[in-house]
Amino acid sequence: MIDGRYVFSGSTNWSKAAILDNYEATSFYESLPDAASLNAYINAVAIQTGDIFGQKEDGVPIATTFLTVKGNGRKLLSSQADKQLDLYLLLLKEAKEADLHTFYVDYEKLAKAMGYKAPADLGGYNNVGQYYYERVHQNIEQLAKSKLIGYDKKFISIRVGQGFVIPAKFYADKYMSGLSMKAKYLYLICLLEASKSTKYPEWFRSQEDLGKLYGISGDTISTGLLELEAKGLIQVTRDPPQPPDFSNRKANTYRMMILNSN
C-alpha cells in the first residue's frame, strides 16, 4: 500500500528474480477505500513481541558452571547420584519461587517432589516427618560436601550466577521421574547449547566436541540424546553420509521442543 491510495496485493516479492523470472500473481489498483481497509487490517494483526519458543525467560535459572566446571554436575553424573541431581534442580526451583538465595528446607515437600511416598508401615521411623527428613537430609549433606550448596540448621543457601534457564514444565513428573539421569543431564547441556546459539532454539555441535567440552563419555551423550529425542524433548536433523567413503558428515542439528506437562 502506497500513499494511502495505491494497493499491491499478491505474491510478488520486491526482487529482480520475483519480477523477471518467477511465476507470480499480483494485482495493482488505485482505491482510497480499499487502501484504508487494508491499512486497518494490517494494523489489527497481532505482533509477536516475545520469544515464540517461550522458554528462555520462563523458568528456573541455573549456573553454566554446573556443567562446565569439573567436580560439579559431572561428579554427580559419574557417581550416578540421580537423587542428588534431582534435589539440586528442585532446590534451584525453591530459590526461584522464594526469590531468595537462603531459605528454610521443607523436607516433606522436597521428598515428595523426588518421588518418595511414606509407607503405611513406617518401621523404625517415629513419624512421617522423620521418614521424609531421612530421605532428603543425606542427599543435602552430599550436595553440601560437593560445595554445590550451603547447609546449616535446616537452611539452604544456593548461588545461581550467570547461566541459562530450565523450563518450568521440566519439573513435571513425566520429566523429573520419567527420564533417566543421563537424559536429564544431557537436556541441561542442550539448554545451555541452545541458549548460546544464534539460531535458538536450534543448535549444533558434534558429539565429540560435546564430550570434550563437558567432560563426559560418548556413550552418555549418545544414550541421553537418543532418549530425549524418543521422548520428544528435542528434534534431531541428521546429515546423510556423503560418498565416496560415507564418513564425511556435518554435525547433527538439534532443536529444543516446547515441553508439555500433561
N, C-alpha and C positions, 0 to 999 in steps of 0.2 A: 504494500500500500504506500503510495507516494503522494505527498502534499494534501492528504485528506480527500483525494478525488480519483486517483488512478489506482486500479486494482489488478494485480497479477495473482492468478490462482491456478496452481498446478504443481507439477513435479520437477520443473526445471530448476537446477541449481545455477548460481551465478558463476559459471566456469566455462572456459573455452570448450572443454570436452562435452559438457552438457548441451551447449548451444549448437555446436558444429558437428559433433559425432554421435551422440547418444540419441535413442528414441525417447522423446519426452512429450508431455502434453500439458500445455499451459494456455489459459485464456487471459486476454488483456482487454480491459474496457474502462471507460470513464463513467463513474456514478457516485455522486455525493452520498446518497442514502446507503448504497452498498459499502462504501468505504467506512462510513460511520458505524454500520452494523458489524463489519469485520473488526474494526478497532475495539468495539465494546466486547466482542467475543474473545479477542486475544488478551485484553486486559483482565478478563474474568478467569483465565486459565490459572490454576494453582501452580505456584512456583516451588520447586523443591529447594528449601533453604538449608536443610541439614544433610547429613551423610545418609545416602539411601541404604547403606548396609546397616546402619543404626546400632553399631556395637562398639565403636571407638570410645565414646564417652559414657555410655550407659553400662556401667559395670563396676567391677572391683579392681582397683589398681594393684599392681604387683611389680616389684623392682626387677629390672633387667638382670641385675647381678645374681638373682636367684638361679638363673640358668647359665650365666656366663662365667661365674667365679667358681673355681674348684673348691669342693667341700660344702657347697650349699645344696642346691636341688639335686645335683648329680650324685651326691653322697647318699641321699635318701633313695635314689633310684638304684644305685649299685648294691645297697644293702636290702633292697626290696621292702623298704619301710612304707608300705602303701597307706597304712592308717596315719602315719605321721605326715605324709603328703596331704592327705585329705584334711587333717586337722589344721595344718598350716594355711591351706586355702580357706578354710572356714574361719580361722582367726583373722585373716585379712578382711573377710566379709563382715565380721563383727566390728572390726575397727572402722570400716567404711560406714556401717549403719550407725554406729555410736558417734562418728565423726571425732574420734579420739585415738591417740596413739597408746594410751594406757587405759585399761578398762577391767572391770570385775569379771571373773570367769563364771559362766553359767554351765556347770559340768553336765547337768542333765540335758540341756538344750544341745550342747556340742556332741554328747554321746549319741543322742537320737539322730542327729544330722549325720553322724558317722556310720549309722546303720545298726546301732546297738538297741536292744529292747530287753527290759528287765524281765527275767523268767518268773513264772508263778512261784517256784521254789527258789528262794534266794540263797539257800545253802548256808555258807558261813558268813554271809553279809548281814549286818544288823538291820538294814533297811534299804529301800530303793535308792535313796540318795547316795549311800555308800557304794552301791553297785555301780552307779553311773560315774561316781568320782574315780573309782579304781580304773574304769575303762579309759578315762581321759588323762588322769594325773600322770601316769608313767610316760605317756606319749608327749605330754607337755614338757616334762623334765628332759626327755631326749632332745626335743627341739631347742630347749634352753642350753643344753650341753653343746649343741652344734652352733650355738650363738645366732640362731635364726630369730629367736625371740628372747625377751626378758621375762622372768617368772619369779614373783615374790609375794608370798602370803595371799594367794588366790587372785593376784592381779597380773595381768599380761601386759607387756609393753612390746610394741612391734613397730618397726620403721619401714616405710614403703620405698621412699626415694624415687628417683626418676625411673620410669618403666613403661609398661603397657597396661592394657585393661582386659580383665577376664569378663566376658559377657555374663550378666546377672543370671540368665537362664541356664548357664552351665551348672549351676548349683542344684538343679532339679535332680531327682533321684535317678532318672534314666541315664544321666551322665555321671554323676558322682558315684553311684552304686553300679551302674551298668557298664562302665568302661574299665578296662584293665589299667594298672598303674602305668604301663608303657604308653598306652594310648592317651591317658591324661597328661603325661609329661610331654609327649610329642605334640599334643594340642597346644600346650603353653608355648612350645617352640614355634608352632605355626602362627600363633597370635603375634608373637614378637617379630617374626619374619614379615608378616603381612603389615604390621604397624610401620615398618621401615621401608616398605615397598612404595615406589612411585606409581604403581598400578593397583594399589589397595582397592578391594580386598584380595587381589591376586598377587602372588609372589613366586619366585623360582630360585632354586639353589640345588646343586647336585647333592645326593645323599653322602657322597664322600666329603664334600665341604661341610655339610651339617655335622658329620662325625667329628671333624677336626675342630670346628667352631665351638661345639657344645660338649666335647669330650665324652661321647657315648658311642656304643658299638653300632656297626652296620645292621646287625640283626635287630637290635632295639628300634632303630629308625624305621626299617622296612616293616617290621611287625606292627609297630604303633601306627604308621601311616596307613597301612592296609586296613587296620581295624577302624580308624577314623573315616576312611573312605566308605567302608561297608556300612557304617552306622550313619552316614550322611552328614558328617560334620565338615568334611572337605570334599572338593571335587578335583580330580586329578586329570590333567591332559598330558598324555604321553607322546613324545615324539617318536614316529615309527623308525625302525632301523634303516640305515641308508646303505645301499650297495657301494662297493663290491664286498666289503668284509662285514657289513651289517652291525658294526660295533660303534660307529660314529653317530652318536645320538645327542641331541640337546637335553639340557636338564628338564625334568618334569615341571609343568606349571601347576600350581596349587591355588585353589580358590576357596576362601572361607565361606561357609554357608551359614545362613541365618538359622539360629537354633530354635527348636520347637520344644517347649517344656511339657507338652501334653503327651 
